[in-house]
């Protein structure tokens, strides 16, 4: 069975959804289309069933949705499963949260029969500017979940700019255009593609590459080595990424601001210390600490405390401690030096964010309580029930994993490229001078982008001298900042914040390790 493309129209009443839907359907007469309206229909669709035989139309009122949601969901699911439609067009009630629509699509494995191609937000600017944010979180969730917005009556440049900025607050990646036929037609031609087909395509591409391994090997291209390195890093990172996403989703869904406030003191310095301690008790690597870092910030944790958690947790958690202990054959001094230096660097990094602490640094930076821009907000009493909370948790985890995993794969691919270049020699370039050797080992850690749960084994093999100081730079800086981390940070934070964080972590880690090396004259392990 083919998978239907789903298009969703959202926006307040009188924003032009029904008129636009009529125009679109009339131009798609050669396709089998299901139209579902979740509105109090005051304006009829300008479609005559007699002139359009492939057209099926369902209408559900708000009262039906409120009183008999399960029956409505089952009817829609059955129609989609049996109808074999090319496209499904949905006009969603302007006051309802987007999560209610997601519930319908998530039940009974409907994802096998459809994929959401585009969510379109329509707005009559003078009216919407007054109502958005003043009429509950349902309309806000619609704007935040949309891919593109079309604005009507947007001739006033001041009003248009103000409304556009408000939309960008809820949905930073939202594309915004004036309502014109040409622009709408152009946007509808853009296709996201069927995710099932995309996965099949990637699997086929991987199969072709594996089949060509002998051919590449005969020409001196170590493709199998690259695949082995990629899969090794991927299999190390993904379990910790999943753990981090689950922790992040649990914090977002189940942990209230009041609970966070009880755990983290109001004063900044004590909250930074708690952040470092939390990093010890949560067994997450650098791949997992970033989603948790984002969730802590969204729950109101002071930025310095959240930074302390993110930078300390991949260096001092129990998994890293055990792997370091094993890599150095039970030498407790290696563990103590790594943890102690990591804690000191993390605390100093957090302190720097007390100076001109950045504002507006999250890509999705709206302060909306339980609402988050992945569309998983559950309104009303549903959010207080066990199943309501659990559904919200599952949706949040799924959306966050899909978002972050793309960046993780890109980071791993980049790090594999550098590992294939045989960068091990970088670690030995500066062995004559502490300052140079620390720099080169930190550079190597950044480029290789190893998982913090296994980097100690690599660091041990890279040690070119008996001096532990250069290796310490590798072990402390790598988990805090590498290519993989930078790309993952980009999924949540703005470029200026990422640049400041990278520079701060680099300078402080380099300074602390070099000073320690100078004061001690080198450390033998």
VEXNU-131749 format. One record per residue (C-alpha): residue number from 1; x negated, y negated, z. Coordinates in steps of 0.1 Angstrom, whole numbers, plus 5000, padded with zeros to 4 digits. Layout:
BEGIN
(NUM, (X, Y, Z)) ...
***
This chain:
BEGIN
(1, (5000, 5000, 5000)) (2, (4987, 4965, 4991)) (3, (4982, 4939, 5018)) (4, (5004, 4908, 5016)) (5, (4990, 4873, 5019)) (6, (5007, 4852, 5046)) (7, (5010, 4815, 5044)) (8, (5023, 4796, 5075)) (9, (5038, 4761, 5075)) (10, (5039, 4743, 5108)) (11, (5047, 4708, 5121)) (12, (5074, 4688, 5137)) (13, (5110, 4686, 5124)) (14, (5113, 4663, 5093)) (15, (5076, 4667, 5084)) (16, (5086, 4681, 5050)) (17, (5081, 4718, 5056)) (18, (5113, 4729, 5039)) (19, (5109, 4706, 5009)) (20, (5073, 4718, 5003)) (21, (5084, 4755, 5008)) (22, (5111, 4750, 4981)) (23, (5086, 4736, 4956)) (24, (5060, 4763, 4962)) (25, (5085, 4792, 4959)) (26, (5099, 4778, 4926)) (27, (5064, 4780, 4911)) (28, (5058, 4816, 4922)) (29, (5087, 4833, 4904)) (30, (5064, 4862, 4892)) (31, (5056, 4873, 4927)) (32, (5076, 4893, 4952)) (33, (5080, 4869, 4982)) (34, (5094, 4871, 5016)) (35, (5104, 4838, 5032)) (36, (5109, 4836, 5070)) (37, (5123, 4804, 5086)) (38, (5121, 4800, 5124)) (39, (5139, 4767, 5124)) (40, (5174, 4753, 5131)) (41, (5179, 4750, 5093)) (42, (5194, 4716, 5086)) (43, (5180, 4715, 5050)) (44, (5186, 4744, 5027)) (45, (5159, 4758, 5005)) (46, (5164, 4747, 4970)) (47, (5163, 4783, 4957)) (48, (5191, 4802, 4941)) (49, (5188, 4840, 4947)) (50, (5205, 4846, 4914)) (51, (5177, 4830, 4895)) (52, (5149, 4845, 4916)) (53, (5154, 4883, 4920)) (54, (5121, 4890, 4938)) (55, (5129, 4866, 4966)) (56, (5140, 4877, 5001)) (57, (5150, 4852, 5028)) (58, (5152, 4857, 5066)) (59, (5163, 4830, 5091)) (60, (5160, 4831, 5129)) (61, (5171, 4804, 5153)) (62, (5153, 4794, 5184)) (63, (5181, 4809, 5205)) (64, (5175, 4843, 5188)) (65, (5138, 4840, 5195)) (66, (5144, 4832, 5231)) (67, (5170, 4857, 5239)) (68, (5161, 4887, 5217)) (69, (5125, 4883, 5207)) (70, (5118, 4921, 5205)) (71, (5147, 4927, 5181)) (72, (5135, 4899, 5159)) (73, (5100, 4912, 5159)) (74, (5111, 4947, 5150)) (75, (5133, 4935, 5121)) (76, (5104, 4915, 5107)) (77, (5079, 4943, 5111)) (78, (5103, 4968, 5094)) (79, (5109, 4944, 5065)) (80, (5072, 4938, 5060)) (81, (5063, 4975, 5061)) (82, (5090, 4985, 5036)) (83, (5092, 4955, 5014)) (84, (5058, 4957, 4997)) (85, (5056, 4920, 4993)) (86, (5029, 4900, 4974)) (87, (5032, 4870, 4996)) (88, (5050, 4861, 5029)) (89, (5058, 4824, 5036)) (90, (5067, 4814, 5071)) (91, (5082, 4781, 5083)) (92, (5074, 4780, 5120)) (93, (5094, 4760, 5145)) (94, (5076, 4727, 5153)) (95, (5080, 4731, 5191)) (96, (5070, 4767, 5196)) (97, (5034, 4778, 5205)) (98, (5015, 4796, 5178)) (99, (5009, 4826, 5200)) (100, (5046, 4836, 5197)) (101, (5041, 4841, 5160)) (102, (5009, 4860, 5166)) (103, (5027, 4884, 5189)) (104, (5049, 4894, 5159)) (105, (5019, 4900, 5137)) (106, (4999, 4919, 5163)) (107, (5026, 4945, 5171)) (108, (5030, 4979, 5153)) (109, (4998, 4976, 5134)) (110, (5011, 4949, 5111)) (111, (4976, 4939, 5104)) (112, (4974, 4968, 5080)) (113, (5001, 4953, 5058)) (114, (4992, 4916, 5058)) (115, (4965, 4890, 5063)) (116, (4969, 4853, 5071)) (117, (4956, 4834, 5041)) (118, (4962, 4799, 5053)) (119, (4979, 4780, 5081)) (120, (4992, 4746, 5069)) (121, (5000, 4717, 5093)) (122, (5024, 4690, 5079)) (123, (5028, 4657, 5097)) (124, (5048, 4626, 5092)) (125, (5021, 4603, 5107)) (126, (5042, 4576, 5124)) (127, (5065, 4602, 5141)) (128, (5038, 4629, 5148)) (129, (5014, 4603, 5162)) (130, (5040, 4595, 5189)) (131, (5050, 4631, 5196)) (132, (5017, 4651, 5194)) (133, (5004, 4658, 5229)) (134, (5036, 4644, 5245)) (135, (5059, 4673, 5237)) (136, (5042, 4702, 5254)) (137, (5014, 4725, 5243)) (138, (5033, 4744, 5216)) (139, (5028, 4717, 5189)) (140, (4992, 4713, 5200)) (141, (4985, 4750, 5196)) (142, (4999, 4748, 5160)) (143, (4976, 4720, 5150)) (144, (4946, 4738, 5166)) (145, (4954, 4770, 5148)) (146, (4958, 4754, 5114)) (147, (4933, 4755, 5085)) (148, (4944, 4724, 5067)) (149, (4967, 4694, 5074)) (150, (4987, 4673, 5049)) (151, (4997, 4638, 5061)) (152, (5028, 4620, 5049)) (153, (5034, 4582, 5052)) (154, (4997, 4577, 5060)) (155, (4993, 4543, 5042)) (156, (4984, 4525, 5074)) (157, (4946, 4531, 5077)) (158, (4945, 4523, 5114)) (159, (4973, 4547, 5123)) (160, (4960, 4573, 5100)) (161, (4925, 4571, 5115)) (162, (4939, 4573, 5151)) (163, (4961, 4603, 5142)) (164, (4932, 4621, 5124)) (165, (4909, 4616, 5154)) (166, (4936, 4631, 5176)) (167, (4939, 4661, 5153)) (168, (4902, 4666, 5153)) (169, (4902, 4666, 5191)) (170, (4924, 4697, 5190)) (171, (4908, 4713, 5159)) (172, (4874, 4700, 5149)) (173, (4872, 4722, 5118)) (174, (4906, 4712, 5105)) (175, (4906, 4698, 5069)) (176, (4929, 4668, 5066)) (177, (4943, 4653, 5033)) (178, (4971, 4630, 5023)) (179, (5003, 4648, 5011)) (180, (5000, 4649, 4973)) (181, (5010, 4677, 4949)) (182, (4976, 4679, 4933)) (183, (4958, 4683, 4966)) (184, (4983, 4709, 4979)) (185, (4980, 4729, 4947)) (186, (4942, 4728, 4949)) (187, (4942, 4740, 4985)) (188, (4966, 4768, 4978)) (189, (4942, 4781, 4952)) (190, (4915, 4786, 4978)) (191, (4915, 4822, 4991)) (192, (4901, 4835, 5023)) (193, (4902, 4871, 5010)) (194, (4916, 4902, 5025)) (195, (4894, 4911, 5056)) (196, (4900, 4949, 5049)) (197, (4887, 4945, 5014)) (198, (4858, 4924, 5026)) (199, (4848, 4951, 5051)) (200, (4851, 4978, 5023)) (201, (4829, 4955, 5001)) (202, (4802, 4951, 5027)) (203, (4802, 4989, 5034)) (204, (4799, 4996, 4997)) (205, (4770, 4971, 4994)) (206, (4753, 4987, 5024)) (207, (4757, 5021, 5007)) (208, (4742, 5008, 4975)) (209, (4712, 4994, 4994)) (210, (4706, 5027, 5012)) (211, (4709, 5046, 4979)) (212, (4682, 5023, 4965)) (213, (4658, 5028, 4994)) (214, (4635, 5053, 4975)) (215, (4634, 5029, 4945)) (216, (4624, 5000, 4966)) (217, (4598, 5021, 4985)) (218, (4581, 5031, 4952)) (219, (4576, 4994, 4944)) (220, (4562, 4986, 4978)) (221, (4593, 4969, 4993)) (222, (4599, 4984, 5028)) (223, (4637, 4982, 5027)) (224, (4641, 5011, 5050)) (225, (4619, 4994, 5076)) (226, (4640, 4963, 5074)) (227, (4673, 4983, 5078)) (228, (4658, 5002, 5108)) (229, (4647, 4969, 5125)) (230, (4681, 4953, 5118)) (231, (4700, 4983, 5132)) (232, (4677, 4985, 5162)) (233, (4683, 4949, 5171)) (234, (4720, 4951, 5163)) (235, (4726, 4982, 5184)) (236, (4707, 4966, 5213)) (237, (4726, 4933, 5211)) (238, (4762, 4943, 5203)) (239, (4770, 4960, 5237)) (240, (4758, 4930, 5255)) (241, (4777, 4907, 5232)) (242, (4809, 4926, 5238)) (243, (4803, 4924, 5276)) (244, (4797, 4887, 5273)) (245, (4829, 4882, 5252)) (246, (4849, 4902, 5277)) (247, (4835, 4882, 5306)) (248, (4842, 4850, 5288)) (249, (4878, 4860, 5280)) (250, (4884, 4872, 5316)) (251, (4871, 4838, 5329)) (252, (4893, 4819, 5304)) (253, (4924, 4840, 5311)) (254, (4923, 4851, 5347)) (255, (4901, 4827, 5366)) (256, (4917, 4795, 5375)) (257, (4901, 4761, 5380)) (258, (4908, 4763, 5417)) (259, (4890, 4796, 5420)) (260, (4860, 4783, 5401)) (261, (4860, 4752, 5423)) (262, (4858, 4774, 5454)) (263, (4828, 4793, 5440)) (264, (4809, 4763, 5427)) (265, (4803, 4735, 5451)) (266, (4812, 4699, 5440)) (267, (4777, 4687, 5446)) (268, (4755, 4693, 5416)) (269, (4723, 4707, 5431)) (270, (4741, 4734, 5452)) (271, (4762, 4743, 5421)) (272, (4730, 4747, 5401)) (273, (4717, 4771, 5427)) (274, (4750, 4791, 5425)) (275, (4747, 4792, 5387)) (276, (4713, 4808, 5390)) (277, (4725, 4833, 5416)) (278, (4755, 4842, 5394)) (279, (4730, 4848, 5366)) (280, (4713, 4875, 5387)) (281, (4745, 4893, 5395)) (282, (4759, 4893, 5359)) (283, (4741, 4919, 5338)) (284, (4742, 4900, 5305)) (285, (4715, 4893, 5280)) (286, (4709, 4862, 5260)) (287, (4735, 4873, 5234)) (288, (4762, 4875, 5261)) (289, (4753, 4845, 5282)) (290, (4763, 4819, 5256)) (291, (4801, 4828, 5254)) (292, (4802, 4829, 5293)) (293, (4783, 4795, 5293)) (294, (4810, 4780, 5271)) (295, (4838, 4794, 5293)) (296, (4823, 4780, 5325)) (297, (4821, 4746, 5309)) (298, (4857, 4748, 5298)) (299, (4867, 4757, 5334)) (300, (4852, 4725, 5346)) (301, (4818, 4737, 5359)) (302, (4792, 4708, 5359)) (303, (4770, 4710, 5328)) (304, (4737, 4713, 5348)) (305, (4751, 4743, 5367)) (306, (4763, 4760, 5335)) (307, (4730, 4754, 5318)) (308, (4712, 4770, 5348)) (309, (4734, 4801, 5344)) (310, (4728, 4804, 5307)) (311, (4690, 4800, 5309)) (312, (4685, 4821, 5341)) (313, (4708, 4851, 5335)) (314, (4689, 4866, 5306)) (315, (4656, 4864, 5325)) (316, (4665, 4875, 5360)) (317, (4695, 4899, 5357)) (318, (4691, 4935, 5369)) (319, (4689, 4951, 5334)) (320, (4660, 4928, 5325)) (321, (4642, 4934, 5358)) (322, (4644, 4971, 5354)) (323, (4632, 4970, 5317)) (324, (4603, 4947, 5327)) (325, (4594, 4970, 5356)) (326, (4594, 5000, 5333)) (327, (4574, 4983, 5305)) (328, (4546, 4974, 5329)) (329, (4544, 5008, 5345)) (330, (4559, 4998, 5378)) (331, (4538, 4967, 5383)) (332, (4560, 4946, 5406)) (333, (4538, 4915, 5400)) (334, (4549, 4913, 5364)) (335, (4585, 4913, 5375)) (336, (4580, 4887, 5402)) (337, (4561, 4863, 5379)) (338, (4587, 4866, 5352)) (339, (4617, 4861, 5375)) (340, (4600, 4834, 5396)) (341, (4589, 4814, 5365)) (342, (4623, 4819, 5349)) (343, (4642, 4805, 5380)) (344, (4619, 4775, 5382)) (345, (4622, 4767, 5345)) (346, (4660, 4772, 5346)) (347, (4663, 4748, 5376)) (348, (4642, 4721, 5360)) (349, (4662, 4724, 5327)) (350, (4694, 4719, 5346)) (351, (4680, 4689, 5364)) (352, (4672, 4672, 5331)) (353, (4709, 4672, 5322)) (354, (4716, 4650, 5352)) (355, (4699, 4623, 5332)) (356, (4723, 4608, 5306)) (357, (4744, 4639, 5307)) (358, (4759, 4644, 5272)) (359, (4797, 4640, 5266)) (360, (4819, 4654, 5239)) (361, (4794, 4682, 5231)) (362, (4818, 4711, 5226)) (363, (4831, 4717, 5191)) (364, (4865, 4726, 5206)) (365, (4864, 4700, 5233)) (366, (4901, 4693, 5241)) (367, (4909, 4693, 5278)) (368, (4942, 4713, 5277)) (369, (4941, 4736, 5308)) (370, (4949, 4772, 5299)) (371, (4952, 4764, 5262)) (372, (4923, 4772, 5239)) (373, (4920, 4766, 5202)) (374, (4918, 4803, 5192)) (375, (4956, 4802, 5194)) (376, (4959, 4827, 5223)) (377, (4979, 4804, 5246)) (378, (5009, 4821, 5260)) (379, (5036, 4796, 5272)) (380, (5063, 4798, 5297)) (381, (5067, 4826, 5322)) (382, (5050, 4851, 5299)) (383, (5016, 4837, 5309)) (384, (5023, 4846, 5345)) (385, (5032, 4883, 5339)) (386, (5006, 4911, 5339)) (387, (5013, 4919, 5302)) (388, (5013, 4882, 5293)) (389, (4979, 4877, 5308)) (390, (4966, 4909, 5293)) (391, (4978, 4900, 5258)) (392, (4963, 4866, 5261)) (393, (4930, 4882, 5272)) (394, (4930, 4907, 5243)) (395, (4937, 4880, 5217)) (396, (4911, 4857, 5231)) (397, (4885, 4885, 5232)) (398, (4893, 4895, 5196)) (399, (4891, 4860, 5183)) (400, (4859, 4852, 5202)) (401, (4842, 4884, 5191)) (402, (4850, 4877, 5154)) (403, (4837, 4841, 5157)) (404, (4805, 4849, 5175)) (405, (4796, 4881, 5158)) (406, (4791, 4863, 5124)) (407, (4765, 4840, 5140)) (408, (4749, 4870, 5157)) (409, (4745, 4889, 5124)) (410, (4731, 4858, 5107)) (411, (4706, 4854, 5136)) (412, (4696, 4891, 5135)) (413, (4691, 4889, 5097)) (414, (4668, 4859, 5101)) (415, (4648, 4875, 5128)) (416, (4644, 4907, 5108)) (417, (4629, 4886, 5080)) (418, (4602, 4872, 5104)) (419, (4595, 4906, 5119)) (420, (4589, 4920, 5084)) (421, (4562, 4893, 5079)) (422, (4540, 4911, 5105)) (423, (4539, 4881, 5129)) (424, (4521, 4901, 5156)) (425, (4489, 4884, 5147)) (426, (4504, 4850, 5159)) (427, (4501, 4862, 5194)) (428, (4463, 4865, 5191)) (429, (4456, 4832, 5173)) (430, (4452, 4812, 5205)) (431, (4437, 4836, 5229)) (432, (4407, 4814, 5235)) (433, (4428, 4786, 5251)) (434, (4457, 4789, 5274)) (435, (4476, 4760, 5259)) (436, (4473, 4773, 5224)) (437, (4480, 4810, 5233)) (438, (4512, 4800, 5252)) (439, (4524, 4780, 5223)) (440, (4518, 4808, 5198)) (441, (4534, 4834, 5220)) (442, (4565, 4812, 5225)) (443, (4567, 4806, 5188)) (444, (4566, 4844, 5183)) (445, (4593, 4849, 5208)) (446, (4615, 4824, 5190)) (447, (4610, 4839, 5156)) (448, (4614, 4876, 5166)) (449, (4646, 4869, 5185)) (450, (4644, 4901, 5206)) (451, (4671, 4911, 5230)) (452, (4660, 4902, 5266)) (453, (4668, 4937, 5278)) (454, (4640, 4952, 5257)) (455, (4616, 4924, 5249)) (456, (4592, 4934, 5278)) (457, (4581, 4965, 5259)) (458, (4573, 4944, 5228)) (459, (4555, 4918, 5250)) (460, (4534, 4945, 5266)) (461, (4523, 4958, 5231)) (462, (4515, 4922, 5220)) (463, (4492, 4914, 5249)) (464, (4458, 4907, 5232)) (465, (4439, 4899, 5264)) (466, (4440, 4907, 5301)) (467, (4455, 4873, 5308)) (468, (4492, 4876, 5315)) (469, (4499, 4838, 5311)) (470, (4506, 4839, 5273)) (471, (4528, 4869, 5276)) (472, (4547, 4851, 5304)) (473, (4555, 4824, 5280)) (474, (4569, 4850, 5256)) (475, (4590, 4867, 5284)) (476, (4604, 4835, 5298)) (477, (4611, 4814, 5267)) (478, (4623, 4841, 5244)) (479, (4655, 4850, 5263)) (480, (4664, 4813, 5268)) (481, (4659, 4802, 5232)) (482, (4654, 4820, 5199)) (483, (4668, 4819, 5164)) (484, (4697, 4841, 5173)) (485, (4707, 4819, 5203)) (486, (4705, 4787, 5183)) (487, (4728, 4801, 5156)) (488, (4753, 4814, 5182)) (489, (4752, 4781, 5200)) (490, (4763, 4764, 5168)) (491, (4796, 4783, 5170)) (492, (4806, 4764, 5201)) (493, (4785, 4732, 5204)) (494, (4777, 4701, 5184)) (495, (4743, 4697, 5167)) (496, (4731, 4669, 5189)) (497, (4736, 4689, 5221)) (498, (4719, 4720, 5206)) (499, (4689, 4699, 5195)) (500, (4686, 4684, 5230)) (501, (4689, 4718, 5246)) (502, (4663, 4734, 5223)) (503, (4638, 4706, 5229)) (504, (4644, 4706, 5267)) (505, (4640, 4744, 5271)) (506, (4609, 4744, 5249)) (507, (4591, 4715, 5266)) (508, (4599, 4727, 5302)) (509, (4590, 4764, 5296)) (510, (4558, 4754, 5278)) (511, (4548, 4729, 5305)) (512, (4556, 4752, 5335)) (513, (4537, 4782, 5320)) (514, (4507, 4762, 5309)) (515, (4504, 4744, 5343)) (516, (4507, 4778, 5361)) (517, (4479, 4791, 5339)) (518, (4457, 4761, 5346)) (519, (4463, 4762, 5383)) (520, (4456, 4799, 5386)) (521, (4429, 4801, 5360)) (522, (4448, 4830, 5343)) (523, (4467, 4859, 5358)) (524, (4456, 4895, 5355)) (525, (4482, 4922, 5354)) 
***
